[in-house]
């Protein structure tokens, strides 16, 4: 495993995946997800046409970048719901809650990897047009808080990067999409 980190304006990015077994050019008919913490387990997944159509429909009304970010939220939640049933990860709880999860829970490495792969699949299928999927972002490094990783998108017009963070939520809930600079400064969801 090789993970390379670099920093731009004090925001670190991870430009590789934690396992060489990850399919980095996913398609609905062949992709995989991580679970069990730090990609301990990798599950192969195949969506049927009906499942993928449910995701595609979520992008039908996109007019603005804000609309697209909203559609991305809905699509990540839908993917987690569908894939959770296919891989027995549907009981994944917020954060690193491993109660009764055996190896089906997901930490932030799993969540950010899966979200990045889902969005890459959506981008490659022409669903995401106003953003690009970017390298995952990292914060913390034990110096200013517990390390944490997130998926990242960049709006094409403004070049603003956004964290797409599903780790704070149970499986199938819409992830938070917030400016990456705010996320990097220790952002946490409101209680």
Buried (B, 14 or more C-beta within 10 A) or exposed (E): EEEEEEEEEEBBBBEBBBBEEBBEEBBBEEBBBBBBBBBBBBBEBEBEEEBBEBBBBBBEEBEEBEEBBBBBBBBBBBBBBBBBEBBBBBBBBEBEEBEEBEEBBBBBBBBBBBBBBBBBBBBBBEBBEBBBBBBBBBBBEEEEEEBBBBBBBBBBEEEBBBBBBBBBBBBBBBBBBBBBBEBBEEBEEEE
